[in-house]
Amino acid sequence: MPKTVKTRKVAKTTVITVPSELNVPTDIQFEPSINEHGDIIFKRIDQLKPKEVTNITEFVDQFKPVLEYLKDR
């Protein structure tokens, strides 16, 4: 079990260190919230895989001519 951590102030932000034992990868986005007991909860935000980004881009590109046509109407 990870050791106890303590909040600290860095500039205008309160920071909590994530112990390396938790193996949390870097560059992952989390959505923070706080419950009625004051517990901080970080929920991981699923990020798109490169293929999903490509699929979305291709889908949007298919409709660009229609959007261009409609934008001035």
KEDOVO-342828 format. One record per atom (N, C-alpha, C, O): residue number from 1; atom name; x, y, z. Coordinates in nm, 4 decimals. Layout:
N
- n/atom/xx/yy/zz
- NUM/CA/X/Y/Z
...
// end
This chain:
73
- n/atom/xx/yy/zz
- 1/N/0.0845/-0.1179/0.0000
- 1/CA/0.0000/0.0000/0.0000
- 1/C/0.0893/0.1246/0.0000
- 1/O/0.1881/0.1308/0.0732
- 2/N/0.0534/0.2247/-0.0835
- 2/CA/0.1345/0.3464/-0.0906
- 2/C/0.1385/0.4193/0.0432
- 2/O/0.0484/0.4068/0.1261
- 3/N/0.2433/0.4940/0.0613
- 3/CA/0.2565/0.5733/0.1831
- 3/C/0.1546/0.6877/0.1832
- 3/O/0.0928/0.7165/0.0807
- 4/N/0.1382/0.7505/0.2953
- 4/CA/0.0486/0.8652/0.3070
- 4/C/0.1102/0.9842/0.2348
- 4/O/0.2314/1.0047/0.2409
- 5/N/0.0284/1.0615/0.1674
- 5/CA/0.0759/1.1816/0.0992
- 5/C/0.0098/1.3035/0.1624
- 5/O/-0.0928/1.2920/0.2294
- 6/N/0.0693/1.4194/0.1405
- 6/CA/0.0216/1.5426/0.2009
- 6/C/0.0107/1.6495/0.0927
- 6/O/0.0947/1.6568/0.0030
- 7/N/-0.0927/1.7320/0.1014
- 7/CA/-0.1061/1.8406/0.0054
- 7/C/0.0025/1.9445/0.0323
- 7/O/0.0507/1.9587/0.1447
- 8/N/0.0399/2.0169/-0.0733
- 8/CA/0.1344/2.1269/-0.0593
- 8/C/0.0976/2.2355/-0.1594
- 8/O/0.0247/2.2097/-0.2552
- 9/N/0.1462/2.3535/-0.1385
- 9/CA/0.1152/2.4676/-0.2236
- 9/C/0.2289/2.4884/-0.3228
- 9/O/0.3454/2.4960/-0.2840
- 10/N/0.1941/2.4976/-0.4522
- 10/CA/0.2893/2.5311/-0.5571
- 10/C/0.2261/2.6449/-0.6356
- 10/O/0.1254/2.6261/-0.7038
- 11/N/0.2859/2.7630/-0.6254
- 11/CA/0.2283/2.8852/-0.6815
- 11/C/0.0880/2.9034/-0.6240
- 11/O/0.0725/2.9141/-0.5023
- 12/N/-0.0146/2.9071/-0.7094
- 12/CA/-0.1521/2.9246/-0.6615
- 12/C/-0.2307/2.7942/-0.6634
- 12/O/-0.3536/2.7955/-0.6571
- 13/N/-0.1606/2.6822/-0.6721
- 13/CA/-0.2246/2.5520/-0.6838
- 13/C/-0.1909/2.4638/-0.5642
- 13/O/-0.0787/2.4669/-0.5137
- 14/N/-0.2880/2.3856/-0.5194
- 14/CA/-0.2629/2.2840/-0.4175
- 14/C/-0.2311/2.1539/-0.4902
- 14/O/-0.3056/2.1124/-0.5790
- 15/N/-0.1212/2.0899/-0.4533
- 15/CA/-0.0710/1.9724/-0.5239
- 15/C/-0.0688/1.8515/-0.4304
- 15/O/-0.0376/1.8636/-0.3120
- 16/N/-0.1026/1.7348/-0.4858
- 16/CA/-0.0882/1.6076/-0.4162
- 16/C/0.0023/1.5204/-0.5024
- 16/O/-0.0231/1.5029/-0.6216
- 17/N/0.1060/1.4668/-0.4436
- 17/CA/0.1965/1.3776/-0.5167
- 17/C/0.1330/1.2399/-0.5304
- 17/O/0.0767/1.1861/-0.4350
- 18/N/0.1429/1.1834/-0.6512
- 18/CA/0.0931/1.0473/-0.6747
- 18/C/0.2112/0.9521/-0.6586
- 18/O/0.3065/0.9590/-0.7362
- 19/N/0.2066/0.8640/-0.5600
- 19/CA/0.3187/0.7716/-0.5386
- 19/C/0.3439/0.6829/-0.6611
- 19/O/0.2498/0.6379/-0.7266
- 20/N/0.4700/0.6587/-0.6905
- 20/CA/0.5057/0.5775/-0.8068
- 20/C/0.4539/0.4344/-0.7953
- 20/O/0.4351/0.3671/-0.8966
- 21/N/0.4308/0.3877/-0.6729
- 21/CA/0.3793/0.2515/-0.6526
- 21/C/0.2417/0.2316/-0.7174
- 21/O/0.2011/0.1184/-0.7437
- 22/N/0.1711/0.3405/-0.7426
- 22/CA/0.0386/0.3303/-0.8040
- 22/C/0.0465/0.3112/-0.9553
- 22/O/-0.0538/0.2809/-1.0199
- 23/N/0.1661/0.3291/-1.0113
- 23/CA/0.1890/0.3087/-1.1553
- 23/C/0.0929/0.3883/-1.2429
- 23/O/0.0417/0.3365/-1.3422
- 24/N/0.0686/0.5123/-1.2069
- 24/CA/-0.0166/0.5992/-1.2884
- 24/C/0.0690/0.6538/-1.4021
- 24/O/0.1718/0.7167/-1.3766
- 25/N/0.0284/0.6309/-1.5283
- 25/CA/0.1096/0.6806/-1.6399
- 25/C/0.1034/0.8328/-1.6496
- 25/O/0.0099/0.8956/-1.5999
- 26/N/0.2027/0.8902/-1.7132
- 26/CA/0.2043/1.0348/-1.7336
- 26/C/0.1224/1.0716/-1.8567
- 26/O/0.0896/0.9857/-1.9385
- 27/N/0.0900/1.1993/-1.8691
- 27/CA/0.0156/1.2538/-1.9827
- 27/C/-0.1237/1.1926/-1.9986
- 27/O/-0.1736/1.1800/-2.1104
- 28/N/-0.1854/1.1551/-1.8888
- 28/CA/-0.3220/1.1047/-1.8892
- 28/C/-0.4094/1.2099/-1.8218
- 28/O/-0.3709/1.2666/-1.7195
- 29/N/-0.5255/1.2358/-1.8781
- 29/CA/-0.6140/1.3360/-1.8206
- 29/C/-0.7107/1.2730/-1.7213
- 29/O/-0.7612/1.1626/-1.7419
- 30/N/-0.7349/1.3463/-1.6130
- 30/CA/-0.8279/1.3040/-1.5097
- 30/C/-0.9252/1.4179/-1.4814
- 30/O/-0.8901/1.5354/-1.4929
- 31/N/-1.0462/1.3823/-1.4448
- 31/CA/-1.1470/1.4806/-1.4053
- 31/C/-1.1599/1.4750/-1.2532
- 31/O/-1.2039/1.3741/-1.1981
- 32/N/-1.1214/1.5838/-1.1849
- 32/CA/-1.1284/1.5824/-1.0391
- 32/C/-1.2672/1.6203/-0.9886
- 32/O/-1.3386/1.6984/-1.0515
- 33/N/-1.3040/1.5636/-0.8735
- 33/CA/-1.4268/1.6030/-0.8043
- 33/C/-1.4048/1.5793/-0.6558
- 33/O/-1.3085/1.5144/-0.6148
- 34/N/-1.4950/1.6326/-0.5773
- 34/CA/-1.4848/1.6156/-0.4325
- 34/C/-1.6225/1.5770/-0.3815
- 34/O/-1.7222/1.6378/-0.4202
- 35/N/-1.6292/1.4768/-0.2951
- 35/CA/-1.7604/1.4326/-0.2464
- 35/C/-1.7984/1.5057/-0.1173
- 35/O/-1.7241/1.5908/-0.0686
- 36/N/-1.9135/1.4715/-0.0637
- 36/CA/-1.9660/1.5407/0.0547
- 36/C/-1.8806/1.5197/0.1793
- 36/O/-1.8950/1.5935/0.2767
- 37/N/-1.7920/1.4204/0.1779
- 37/CA/-1.7036/1.3932/0.2915
- 37/C/-1.5676/1.4617/0.2760
- 37/O/-1.4826/1.4530/0.3647
- 38/N/-1.5476/1.5301/0.1623
- 38/CA/-1.4197/1.5952/0.1364
- 38/C/-1.3177/1.5055/0.0697
- 38/O/-1.2013/1.5433/0.0560
- 39/N/-1.3606/1.3850/0.0271
- 39/CA/-1.2700/1.2946/-0.0439
- 39/C/-1.2520/1.3431/-0.1875
- 39/O/-1.3497/1.3732/-0.2562
- 40/N/-1.1272/1.3506/-0.2323
- 40/CA/-1.0991/1.3905/-0.3697
- 40/C/-1.1011/1.2664/-0.4569
- 40/O/-1.0408/1.1646/-0.4233
- 41/N/-1.1715/1.2758/-0.5697
- 41/CA/-1.1848/1.1625/-0.6615
- 41/C/-1.1345/1.2072/-0.7984
- 41/O/-1.1780/1.3098/-0.8508
- 42/N/-1.0433/1.1303/-0.8555
- 42/CA/-0.9927/1.1582/-0.9894
- 42/C/-1.0404/1.0473/-1.0819
- 42/O/-1.0035/0.9311/-1.0643
- 43/N/-1.1223/1.0827/-1.1804
- 43/CA/-1.1700/0.9844/-1.2780
- 43/C/-1.0934/1.0036/-1.4079
- 43/O/-1.0850/1.1141/-1.4616
- 44/N/-1.0380/0.8941/-1.4566
- 44/CA/-0.9612/0.8982/-1.5810
- 44/C/-1.0544/0.9305/-1.6972
- 44/O/-1.1639/0.8752/-1.7079
- 45/N/-1.0098/1.0199/-1.7833
- 45/CA/-1.0838/1.0541/-1.9040
- 45/C/-1.0254/0.9713/-2.0168
- 45/O/-0.9073/0.9839/-2.0489
- 46/N/-1.1073/0.8869/-2.0768
- 46/CA/-1.0593/0.8035/-2.1864
- 46/C/-1.0173/0.8911/-2.3033
- 46/O/-1.0903/0.9813/-2.3446
- 47/N/-0.9014/0.8641/-2.3547
- 47/CA/-0.8505/0.9383/-2.4690
- 47/C/-0.8668/0.8548/-2.5949
- 47/O/-0.8639/0.7318/-2.5913
- 48/N/-0.8839/0.9245/-2.7054
- 48/CA/-0.9025/0.8554/-2.8325
- 48/C/-0.7722/0.7932/-2.8803
- 48/O/-0.6639/0.8489/-2.8620
- 49/N/-0.7852/0.6781/-2.9411
- 49/CA/-0.6711/0.6115/-3.0028
- 49/C/-0.6468/0.6773/-3.1393
- 49/O/-0.7395/0.7346/-3.1965
- 50/N/-0.5245/0.6700/-3.1923
- 50/CA/-0.4946/0.7336/-3.3216
- 50/C/-0.5916/0.6924/-3.4332
- 50/O/-0.6311/0.7769/-3.5135
- 51/N/-0.6302/0.5664/-3.4398
- 51/CA/-0.7225/0.5197/-3.5435
- 51/C/-0.8593/0.5858/-3.5275
- 51/O/-0.9244/0.6178/-3.6269
- 52/N/-0.9033/0.6065/-3.4030
- 52/CA/-1.0314/0.6727/-3.3794
- 52/C/-1.0269/0.8181/-3.4258
- 52/O/-1.1239/0.8688/-3.4822
- 53/N/-0.9145/0.8844/-3.4020
- 53/CA/-0.8985/1.0231/-3.4477
- 53/C/-0.9046/1.0278/-3.5995
- 53/O/-0.9694/1.1153/-3.6569
- 54/N/-0.8369/0.9333/-3.6647
- 54/CA/-0.8392/0.9256/-3.8114
- 54/C/-0.9809/0.9030/-3.8617
- 54/O/-1.0235/0.9677/-3.9574
- 55/N/-1.0540/0.8125/-3.7990
- 55/CA/-1.1913/0.7846/-3.8410
- 55/C/-1.2800/0.9084/-3.8278
- 55/O/-1.3608/0.9366/-3.9163
- 56/N/-1.2655/0.9808/-3.7197
- 56/CA/-1.3455/1.1021/-3.6989
- 56/C/-1.3097/1.2066/-3.8038
- 56/O/-1.3980/1.2705/-3.8609
- 57/N/-1.1802/1.2239/-3.8291
- 57/CA/-1.1353/1.3221/-3.9286
- 57/C/-1.1897/1.2871/-4.0670
- 57/O/-1.2379/1.3747/-4.1389
- 58/N/-1.1820/1.1600/-4.1043
- 58/CA/-1.2344/1.1179/-4.2346
- 58/C/-1.3853/1.1396/-4.2432
- 58/O/-1.4357/1.1806/-4.3478
- 59/N/-1.4563/1.1131/-4.1369
- 59/CA/-1.6006/1.1324/-4.1334
- 59/C/-1.6352/1.2805/-4.1531
- 59/O/-1.7218/1.3146/-4.2338
- 60/N/-1.5675/1.3666/-4.0794
- 60/CA/-1.5934/1.5104/-4.0898
- 60/C/-1.5578/1.5611/-4.2299
- 60/O/-1.6299/1.6431/-4.2865
- 61/N/-1.4474/1.5126/-4.2851
- 61/CA/-1.4054/1.5551/-4.4190
- 61/C/-1.5100/1.5218/-4.5250
- 61/O/-1.5224/1.5940/-4.6240
- 62/N/-1.5845/1.4147/-4.5060
- 62/CA/-1.6887/1.3768/-4.6016
- 62/C/-1.7991/1.4817/-4.6083
- 62/O/-1.8619/1.4989/-4.7127
- 63/N/-1.8228/1.5507/-4.4997
- 63/CA/-1.9331/1.6462/-4.4937
- 63/C/-1.8902/1.7915/-4.5113
- 63/O/-1.9747/1.8809/-4.5076
- 64/N/-1.7619/1.8169/-4.5302
- 64/CA/-1.7135/1.9542/-4.5480
- 64/C/-1.7800/2.0246/-4.6666
- 64/O/-1.8206/2.1400/-4.6524
- 65/N/-1.7927/1.9595/-4.7834
- 65/CA/-1.8578/2.0288/-4.8952
- 65/C/-2.0023/2.0708/-4.8621
- 65/O/-2.0456/2.1799/-4.8991
- 66/N/-2.0738/1.9856/-4.7939
- 66/CA/-2.2118/2.0185/-4.7565
- 66/C/-2.2129/2.1352/-4.6579
- 66/O/-2.2944/2.2266/-4.6706
- 67/N/-2.1248/2.1322/-4.5622
- 67/CA/-2.1179/2.2408/-4.4642
- 67/C/-2.0784/2.3730/-4.5300
- 67/O/-2.1326/2.4781/-4.4958
- 68/N/-1.9852/2.3680/-4.6234
- 68/CA/-1.9458/2.4888/-4.6961
- 68/C/-2.0642/2.5452/-4.7750
- 68/O/-2.0858/2.6663/-4.7788
- 69/N/-2.1393/2.4567/-4.8369
- 69/CA/-2.2569/2.4977/-4.9139
- 69/C/-2.3610/2.5641/-4.8227
- 69/O/-2.4202/2.6661/-4.8579
- 70/N/-2.3816/2.5051/-4.7068
- 70/CA/-2.4862/2.5539/-4.6157
- 70/C/-2.4468/2.6757/-4.5344
- 70/O/-2.5346/2.7467/-4.4853
- 71/N/-2.3198/2.7021/-4.5185
- 71/CA/-2.2780/2.8101/-4.4283
- 71/C/-2.3226/2.9485/-4.4744
- 71/O/-2.3449/3.0361/-4.3909
- 72/N/-2.3360/2.9701/-4.6038
- 72/CA/-2.3762/3.1002/-4.6555
- 72/C/-2.5243/3.1096/-4.6883
- 72/O/-2.5674/3.2073/-4.7497
- 73/N/-2.6011/3.0130/-4.6498
- 73/CA/-2.7443/3.0143/-4.6796
- 73/C/-2.8213/3.0803/-4.5712
- 73/O/-2.9437/3.0903/-4.5798
// end
